[in-house]
Amino acid sequence: MHFLFTHNDLDGVGCGIVARLAFGENVEVRYNSVDGLNREVERFLERRKNKRKKNDFLFITDLSVHEENSKRLTELDKSEAKVKLIDHHKSALHLNQYPWAIVTVAYEDGRLASATSLFYDFLLQQGWIRPTDSLSQFVELVRQYDTWEWEANNNPQAKRLNDLFFMLSIDEFEEKMLQRLEDSGGFSFNDFEEKLLDLEDDKIERYVRRKKRELVQTFIEDRCVGIVHAELYHSELSSELGKENPHLDYIAILNMGGKKVSLRTIHHEVDVSEIAGQYGGGGHAKASGCPLTVEAYKQFVADPFGIDPIRPDESRNRFNAKGSEYGTLYENRDAEQFYLFTIGLNWRIDRNGEMLKETFASYEEAERFVKRHHQVWLVRDDLFVKYLMEHMLFTKKELESALHSMEKD
């Protein structure tokens, strides 16, 4: 008999689907949360005390075990049954010290790995599963979504697969995928699913737009962090927030009902798996999670509670544009004005008429500094023109032209 203990997200359920295709009725699949796996393993080992079958095979995918269970699995692998743990999270690399573990973050060609792709590769190597076009395409969609390569590859079908996963129960999703993957042709959604997914796209867009207005900014240790409370669409939300606020080192999404924190970053130099590890969690360098411990609650909830949300940049400007030759004007909640402009090859910042001492090689660096340390936003065109008038930075002809253009709009 084969046993599979795997995660309850798309990548984990992908492993379950692949296992059912490989072993049919001869596999028992159990889906677990990150916190629940070790208890599942302990119960499994306890049940085996009275049922010792040497032909049994235990797979663990997309999750990792703690040190005590690692020792127990080593004993099991040596004596009664075979064990194979397959994972792709950086925080699980230490398990490669055990002969029963395969933890691979990336393939030799540079592609990031997922649990489903690694498990599928393992089953192919053993000759336990028959490859088909539809199955290979399904596995690749799961891999691209879980690693976020779908964005770079412009492959929205991967994201839509995850959307469909969340719209259905795990049992319904499994049943649909197993039926579809029996077809040797390519993988695709049917017409009804496409319509449902279009509606879901609209729903996600509205949700993300609302949550953007709730983002707060603070420093935790030496990192500038964006914090938002949300129970849904963490990947989509963190992606939008990260791209619109590149000055933030990472985004923390708090699910208070589930008592969990999701950490995401768009920056190569930031490793959120290390941050999650401080609170008993882990994951990938750019996407990790942890439980909402007492310390995490203090850092991410209690301390920032009184902070007002970030004000968004004005998006309809024609003149007060980022990196403009006339400079760029920002404001903060203290009604301070920050004017970014060039002197020679460097960018400087004027704060309420006083030049800050810092110099910057690019506009992006100057904006990052002022957004991180003063929580500013890009002001409207009319305020920008007024500022230039007051400081004689616009000629009369340029001023008249700008005012005329705004009146026409």
C-alpha positions as a printed Julia matrix, in Angstrom:
409×3 Matrix{Float64}:
   0.0    0.0     0.0
   1.13   3.54   -0.77
   0.48   6.47    1.55
   0.82  10.13    0.58
   0.82  12.98    3.08
   0.85  16.26    1.22
  -0.05  19.95    1.47
  -3.59  21.25    0.95
  -2.7   23.93   -1.64
  -2.61  23.53   -5.44
   0.93  22.13   -5.47
   0.16  19.63   -2.73
  -3.12  18.54   -4.3
  -1.29  18.25   -7.63
   0.86  15.6    -5.96
  -2.29  13.81   -4.81
  -3.71  13.78   -8.33
  -0.46  12.45   -9.78
  -0.35   9.74   -7.08
  -3.89   8.6    -7.87
  -3.03   8.38  -11.56
   0.06   6.31  -10.74
  -1.34   3.96   -8.09
  -5.12   4.05   -8.52
  -6.89   2.38   -5.6
  -3.56   1.37   -4.07
  -2.85   4.78   -2.53
  -4.26   6.62    0.47
  -3.91  10.4     0.16
  -4.19  12.75    3.13
  -4.06  16.54    2.76
  -2.5   18.52    5.59
  -1.8   22.08    6.63
   1.78  23.08    7.41
   1.06  22.76   11.12
  -0.79  19.45   10.81
   1.8   17.26    9.05
   3.87  16.27   12.08
   0.75  15.12   13.95
  -0.28  13.12   10.87
   3.12  11.41   10.76
   2.98  10.64   14.49
  -0.48   9.08   14.17
   0.68   7.05   11.17
   3.67   5.67   13.05
   1.51   4.91   16.1
  -0.97   2.94   13.98
   1.86   0.94   12.42
   2.91  -0.56   15.77
   0.27  -3.25   15.3
   0.39  -3.39   11.47
   3.89  -4.01   10.18
   3.87  -4.36    6.38
   7.23  -4.3     4.64
   5.8   -3.45    1.23
   4.25  -0.17    2.34
   5.6    3.08    0.9
   5.13   6.46    2.62
   5.43   9.61    0.5
   5.51  13.1     1.99
   5.35  15.97   -0.5
   5.36  19.77   -0.35
   5.82  19.68    3.44
   8.66  18.97    5.85
   8.91  17.21    9.21
  10.57  18.3    12.44
  13.72  16.72   13.86
  12.0   14.14   16.06
   9.89  12.82   13.2
  12.98  12.8    10.96
  14.58  10.31   13.34
  11.42   8.2    13.42
  11.18   8.14    9.63
  14.82   7.07    9.4
  14.04   4.07   11.6
  10.94   3.25    9.56
  12.89   3.47    6.29
  15.55   1.1     7.63
  13.17  -1.54    8.94
   9.57  -1.95    7.86
   8.62   0.33    4.97
  10.04   2.7     2.42
   9.92   6.46    2.95
  10.39   9.28    0.43
   9.98  12.97    1.27
   9.96  15.27   -1.77
   9.94  19.03   -1.25
  11.12  22.23   -2.93
  11.21  24.76   -0.08
  14.52  26.34    0.84
  13.67  25.97    4.53
  13.65  22.16    4.11
  17.11  21.78    2.5
  18.57  20.45    5.76
  16.53  17.26    5.28
  18.8   16.25    2.39
  21.08  14.78    5.04
  18.65  11.84    5.19
  18.69   9.16    2.45
  14.89   9.24    2.21
  14.65  12.98    1.4
  14.8   14.81   -1.93
  14.67  18.58   -1.48
  15.35  20.52   -4.68
  14.71  24.24   -4.97
  15.62  24.61   -8.65
  16.49  22.42  -11.64
  19.89  22.5   -13.3
  18.48  24.58  -16.16
  17.46  27.34  -13.73
  13.72  26.6   -13.56
  12.31  26.65  -10.05
  10.93  23.32   -8.85
   7.55  22.53   -7.36
   6.53  19.49   -5.32
   4.23  18.29   -8.1
   6.96  18.51  -10.75
   9.53  16.76   -8.53
   7.09  14.0    -7.55
   6.07  13.49  -11.17
   9.73  13.27  -12.2
  10.38  10.7    -9.45
   7.43   8.54  -10.53
   8.58   8.71  -14.17
  12.09   7.62  -13.17
  10.64   4.65  -11.3
   8.4    3.73  -14.23
   5.31   4.05  -12.03
   3.37   6.48  -14.18
   2.71   6.84  -17.9
   3.43  10.3   -19.33
   0.82  12.02  -21.49
   0.6   15.49  -23.02
  -2.31  16.48  -20.77
  -0.57  15.29  -17.6
   2.74  16.94  -18.46
   0.94  20.22  -19.23
  -1.01  20.02  -15.96
   2.18  19.45  -13.96
   3.85  22.39  -15.71
   0.91  24.7   -14.99
   1.1   23.78  -11.3
   4.86  24.36  -11.29
   4.61  27.73  -12.99
   1.9   28.92  -10.64
   3.61  27.76   -7.47
   6.93  29.36   -8.46
   5.31  32.47   -9.99
   7.11  31.82  -13.27
   3.73  32.17  -14.98
   4.08  35.95  -14.74
   7.48  36.02  -16.42
   6.27  33.49  -19.01
   2.98  35.38  -19.57
   1.0   32.2   -18.96
  -2.26  33.18  -17.2
  -3.61  29.64  -17.58
  -1.45  28.66  -14.59
  -3.08  31.3   -12.41
  -6.53  30.34  -13.67
  -5.85  26.73  -12.67
  -5.23  27.94   -9.12
  -8.36  30.11   -9.26
 -10.4   27.05  -10.25
  -8.8   25.08   -7.41
 -10.01  27.65   -4.87
 -13.5   27.8    -6.37
 -14.04  24.06   -5.82
 -13.62  21.67   -2.92
 -10.51  19.49   -3.02
 -12.64  16.43   -3.81
 -14.39  18.2    -6.71
 -11.11  19.51   -8.1
  -9.51  16.07   -7.87
 -12.43  14.42   -9.64
 -12.44  16.97  -12.47
  -8.69  16.77  -13.01
  -8.53  12.96  -12.9
 -11.24  12.72  -15.56
  -9.51  15.31  -17.73
  -6.04  13.82  -17.39
  -7.23  10.43  -18.61
  -7.41  12.1   -22.04
  -4.08  11.83  -23.86
  -4.66  15.18  -25.61
  -3.66  18.6   -24.29
  -4.9   20.13  -21.04
  -7.55  22.88  -21.23
 -10.55  24.32  -19.41
 -14.07  23.73  -20.67
 -16.41  26.58  -21.69
 -18.29  26.63  -18.39
 -15.04  26.83  -16.41
 -13.8   29.66  -18.62
 -16.94  31.69  -17.85
 -16.61  30.99  -14.13
 -12.95  32.04  -14.22
 -13.8   35.29  -16.03
 -16.23  36.12  -13.22
 -13.58  35.19  -10.66
 -11.07  37.54  -12.33
 -13.52  40.42  -11.85
 -14.06  39.45   -8.23
 -10.31  39.29   -7.55
  -9.76  42.69   -9.17
 -12.4   44.33   -6.95
 -11.02  42.66   -3.82
  -7.44  43.68   -4.55
  -8.5   47.25   -5.35
 -10.24  47.51   -1.96
  -7.36  45.99   -0.01
  -4.84  48.36   -1.6
  -6.51  51.16    0.38
  -5.82  49.31    3.65
  -2.05  48.85    3.31
   0.02  50.31    6.16
   3.77  50.81    6.23
   6.23  50.41    9.1
   9.75  49.28    9.91
  10.21  45.88   11.56
  13.84  45.51   12.58
  15.71  46.99    9.59
  13.08  46.13    6.96
  10.43  48.46    5.54
   7.26  46.37    5.57
   3.8   46.74    4.06
   1.05  45.13    6.18
  -2.52  44.32    5.15
  -5.27  42.13    6.64
  -6.8   39.76    4.09
  -8.25  36.26    4.02
  -8.39  35.77    0.24
  -6.22  35.98   -2.87
  -2.9   36.38   -1.07
  -0.77  35.75   -4.15
  -2.62  38.21   -6.37
  -2.78  40.84   -3.63
   0.9   40.59   -2.69
   1.94  40.75   -6.34
  -0.01  43.97   -6.96
   1.11  45.58   -3.7
   4.75  44.67   -4.33
   4.77  46.06   -7.86
   3.02  49.29   -6.88
   5.2   49.81   -3.79
   8.73  48.68   -4.74
  10.17  50.71   -1.85
   8.77  48.1     0.55
  11.14  45.24    1.35
   8.3   42.75    1.72
   4.52  42.47    2.15
   2.96  40.78    5.2
  -0.63  39.56    4.71
  -2.41  38.71    7.95
  -5.2   36.13    8.13
  -6.53  36.72   11.62
  -9.13  33.94   11.44
  -6.52  31.38   10.46
  -3.88  32.96   12.72
  -1.38  32.94    9.86
   1.01  35.4     8.23
   1.95  35.24    4.54
   5.18  36.97    3.56
   5.96  37.98   -0.04
   8.72  39.99   -1.72
   9.68  41.04   -5.24
  13.3   41.75   -4.27
  16.14  39.28   -4.88
  18.12  40.59   -1.91
  15.28  39.88    0.57
  14.73  36.29    1.8
  11.34  36.08    3.52
  11.92  32.42    4.44
  14.49  33.66    6.96
  11.98  36.14    8.37
   9.26  33.47    8.58
  11.74  31.19   10.34
  11.96  33.68   13.22
   8.3   32.92   13.98
   8.37  29.16   13.44
   7.54  29.18    9.72
   9.39  28.79    6.43
   9.02  28.45    2.7
  10.65  30.07   -0.32
  12.97  33.05   -0.54
  10.2   35.15   -2.13
   7.1   33.53   -0.63
   6.85  32.12    2.87
   4.48  31.88    5.8
   4.38  31.47    9.54
   1.88  31.12   12.38
   0.67  34.27   14.09
   2.63  33.72   17.28
   2.58  36.11   20.24
   5.75  37.8    18.95
   4.43  37.96   15.38
   1.18  39.47   16.68
   3.11  42.19   18.47
   5.27  43.01   15.45
   2.65  42.83   12.7
  -0.62  43.7    14.49
  -0.3   45.44   17.85
   2.61  47.82   17.18
   1.36  49.08   13.74
  -2.31  49.23   14.84
  -2.5   53.03   15.0
  -0.76  53.69   11.67
  -2.86  55.2     8.87
  -2.9   53.41    5.49
  -0.54  54.48    2.72
  -1.94  57.15    0.4
  -1.67  56.07   -3.26
   0.18  58.13   -5.85
  -1.96  60.3    -8.1
  -2.33  58.24  -11.28
  -3.8   60.78  -13.74
  -1.02  63.37  -13.83
   0.48  64.81  -16.99
   3.0   67.21  -15.46
   3.86  65.91  -12.0
   5.32  62.73  -13.43
   7.95  60.52  -11.88
  11.43  61.53  -13.02
  10.18  64.65  -14.83
  12.72  67.23  -16.08
  10.82  69.78  -13.97
  11.22  67.61  -10.87
   8.58  65.63   -8.99
   6.51  66.76   -5.99
   5.39  64.58   -3.08
   3.54  65.25    0.15
   3.03  63.41    3.45
   0.41  63.39    6.2
   2.25  66.14    8.07
   1.61  68.42    5.06
   5.35  68.46    4.29
   6.33  68.86    0.64
   9.24  66.92   -0.87
  10.55  68.09   -4.23
  12.83  65.65   -6.11
  15.04  67.28   -8.75
  18.41  66.94  -10.48
  21.64  68.85   -9.94
  24.15  67.72  -12.52
  24.11  63.92  -12.6
  22.6   63.5    -9.12
  19.1   63.67   -7.68
  18.43  65.76   -4.58
  15.45  66.24   -2.26
  14.09  69.57   -1.04
  11.99  69.24    2.11
   9.87  72.33    2.8
  12.55  74.6     1.38
  15.5   72.84    3.02
  17.88  70.65    1.04
  18.42  67.19    2.51
  22.04  66.12    2.75
  21.56  62.85    0.84
  22.36  62.59   -2.89
  21.13  59.85   -5.21
  22.41  58.42   -8.49
  18.9   57.91   -9.88
  15.34  59.12   -9.46
  14.3   55.62   -8.33
  16.78  55.71   -5.45
  15.59  59.16   -4.36
  11.93  58.1    -4.48
  12.69  54.91   -2.55
  14.34  56.94    0.2
  11.57  59.48    0.56
   8.78  56.86    0.45
  10.49  54.64    3.01
  11.38  57.34    5.51
   8.6   59.91    5.04
   5.62  57.91    3.66
   4.93  60.36    0.85
   2.66  60.21   -2.17
   2.7   61.86   -5.59
   0.46  64.96   -5.54
  -1.97  66.18   -8.2
  -0.94  68.3   -11.18
  -2.61  71.47   -9.88
  -0.62  71.32   -6.62
   2.55  70.69   -8.58
   1.97  73.7   -10.88
   1.2   75.89   -7.86
   4.45  74.77   -6.23
   6.45  75.62   -9.34
   4.78  79.03   -9.54
   5.6   79.84   -5.94
   9.22  78.82   -6.39
   9.63  80.4    -9.84
  10.54  77.06  -11.4
   8.11  77.49  -14.31
   8.44  80.25  -16.89
   5.3   82.29  -17.56
   4.9   80.67  -20.98
   5.25  77.14  -19.56
   2.8   77.96  -16.77
   0.16  79.3   -19.18
   0.55  76.21  -21.39
   0.18  73.84  -18.43
  -2.89  75.61  -17.05
  -4.5   75.67  -20.5
  -3.93  71.9   -20.91
  -5.5   71.16  -17.51
  -8.55  73.32  -18.29
  -9.08  71.39  -21.54
  -8.94  68.09  -19.64
